[in-house]
Amino acid sequence: MRYLGVLLGLLCTLSISGREGEATDSVASPTLSIREVFKQMPSSLLPTLSENNRLDMIDFIDSKLKAEVDNLLGGKSEMTALSDDSISIRVSDALQMSILLLKPAQLTDSISQIICVAQTYGTDSISSSTKFDYYTNKWVQIDATPILSDADKKRINTLDLQTIVNWNSVILKKD
């Protein structure tokens, strides 16, 4: 009987600690690395690259090689930068994509990390423009622009300013 009491106590303890872990996991999303985010990116957001293309790009850049792959449209795509919290990809001559990991200014129960996907269309033309989309780290789109820290706002503005700088350099070359 004594063993039964110890066994029941142990089972109750394990059951309660398991539930606590489940509640925590379901409330807050785990923090992901930029590599994991890129690997898990839905193909609908970057249909030009297969999952193998994305994995190859990471392997090439880690090996200090040019991270260029043949994309699904028969062209070339290249990962031009990979850091701890961002990736930059020349998807085609007309599209540059940057993926940034951001922290929300105010942590919520369900969002501890924000993915910003910046797509610059017309990268070598005067009419280029950048579109920003925001996602949770489970790739669920966030409809409204999230409240970001000042540092992350500055990073977003820098990407947007690059479009203007490129536009100005095209104008200057024509004179």
N, C-alpha and C positions, 0 to 999 in steps of 0.2 A: 504494500500500500504506500509505503514511503517513497518507493521508486516511481510509482504512478504520479504522486504529487510533484516530484522534481521534474518529471517528464512533461507534465501539463504546464508547469511554470515556465519551462524552457520553450515549449511550443508557443505559449502566449507571448513571451518576450520576442521571439522571432517573428511572429505574426504582426505585432505592433510595429516593430522596427521596419518590417517590409512595407507596411502601409504608409509609414512616414516617407519612405523613399519614393513610393509610387506617387504620393501627393506632390512632393517636391518636383519630381520629374515632369508631371503633367502640367504644373503651373508655369515653371520657367523653362524656356528652351535652352538647351546646352549651347555653350559658346563654341563656334566652329572656326577652324583656320581658313584662310583664303583658299588654300588648296582644296580642302573638303568642299567649300562652297562652290568652287569652279567644277569639281568633279560631279557634284550633285545638281548642278544647274540643269533645269529642264531643257530638253532639246527644242521645245517650242520657242524658247527665248534666244537660242543661237542655232538655228537649223542648218547653218552652213558647216558646222563642225560636228562630227560624230563624237561619241564618248571616247573612243580610241584616239581621235585627233587631240582631244583635250588632254588626255593622259600623256600622249607623246610630247605635247608642248611642254608640260611640266618636266618630264624626263630630260628633254633636250636642254632646257634652260638650266636645270640642275647640273647637267654635265658640261656646262659652259659652251654649248653648241648653239648655233642659230636655231631658234625654235620655230621653224617654218614647216608647215604641212600642206599637203594637197587637200583642199577642202572639197565638200560634196558637190560644189558647182563647177569643179574642174579648174578652179583658180588656186591661188596661194593665200594662206593666212599665216600670220606670224605673231607669236607672243613677244612683245617688245620689252615688257618689264614684269617682274614678279617680286613683290616685297612681302613682308609679314601681313600686310593688311590691304594690299591692292594688286590688281593685275591690269595690264594694258595689252590690247590685242588689235592688230591691224587685220580686220576680218577680210577686207577687200580694199581696192584702191578708193572706193567711195564710202567706206564705213570703218570708223575707229571705235572700239568699245573699251571702256574702263569699268572695272568692278571694284568697289571700295567697301570695306567693312567699317561700319560706323557704330558708335554707341549713342543711344538716345539720351537726350539731356535729362529726362526723367525716366527711370526704370519703371516698367509696369510689370504686372504679374506674368504676362505672357511674352513680352518682347524685351530681350536683353541685348540684342544685336540687330542692326539694320544693314541690309545689303543695298547699296546704291549702284544701279547700272546706268552708266552714262553712254549714250550712243551718239556719236558725231557723224552726221551724214554730209557727204560732199566735202571730204577732208581737204581737197586741194582746190576748192573753188570759192568764189566770193559768196556764194549763196549757202555756205555750210551752216548747219545748225546743230545744237546739242539738245537731246531729249534725256530727261532724268526720270527714272522709275525707281521706286523703293519697294523692298520686300523684307519679310521676316527671314530668319535663317532657315526656315522650312519652305522658302520660295512661295509664300503667300503674299500677293501684292497688297501694299498699303496704299489706299486710295488718296489720302491727304498727305501733303508734305509733312514728314515727322519733325518734331521739335528736336533740334540737334545742338550739340555743344558748339561753342564759338570756334574751336579748332576744326571741327568737322564742317561747319559752314564755310570756313576759309578754304578747306580742301575742295568743296563743291564749287565755290566761286573761282578757284584757280582753274579747274577744268573748263568752266564756262568762259573764262578770260582767254584760254588758249585758242578757242574758236575765233575770238575777236582779233587776237594777235596774228593768227594765220590769215584772216581776212585782210588785215592791214598790210601784211607782207606781200600778198598777191597784188594789192593795189599799187604798192611801191615798186614792184617789179615791172609793172606795165608802163610806168612813166619814163 
